[in-house]
């Protein structure tokens, strides 16, 4: 494999922004999502999920609180309209206004030396928010193969980050290599949060109050019922979110699902696959069909929390 140079800036047209504004913005989202938004500080960002009553993830977000009564949720653009509609159903008397603010913001991915070129600290851990002036927020993300990355969120009339333009395929690949699943339409309701490792990367707070699906999410964690995890995988053939994964020890039934995939810059495809732990141990994984493209599993860039 060749060394991939991941230094530069990428526009992110596949992402959108939900704006939650009002005195109850934080408390409302606190009661709907898997994360603690009531205590979200100005220098923090939260990875969070919206679940059904059965604990199945229907949206994922990166959330920031640039002002005490303002929270921005960044999510995949293809699920934004349905997600906004669902959240709006539960506003009731809460003093919060939810809107699609995608057209008001420009989102960029910043990687490698482009971070320092923009005056950013490349050593910040994931989940930190840096404010540039009053309006620009930069969120530190999980690295891709050791390369630091960040999400730049700015009003459209503010400056864009400086740096060389990344090839359009590099940022989606870096997202996969970071090990963090961004939920999209093909995998809505396919996973509980732990199946995509959200409890291991700060996407679930088990100490906060109730939210839709909370009881099932907690039971999966504390009663040892978790049977699936997400792993990095590589193959020579194209992959897509929602494809089934099969294993050598069970050719009749799929053992998992491709959660996210992108072409690798040095050939082949990289993917995040959510599969049965037992199937990983058995080996012989294939995408799409028992005799489909072979999948080789690679180490995750973070440690998985053990079942409690």
Secondary structure, DSSP 8 states (H G I E B T S, - for coil): -------EEEE-TTEEEEEEESTTHHHHHHTTBSS--TT--TTBEEEEEEE-TTSBEEEEEEEEEEETTEEEEEEEHHHHHHHHHHHHTT-TT-S-EEEE-GGGEEEEEEETHHHHHTT--TT--TTBEEEETTTEEEEEEEEETTEEEEEEEEETTS----S-B--HHHHHHHHHHHT-----GGGTTS-BGGGGTGGGTT---TTS---TTHHHHHHHHHSS---EEEEEEEESS---TT-EEEBTTBSSS--EEEEEEEE-TTSSEEEEEEEEHHHHHH---EESSTTSEE-EEE--SS------
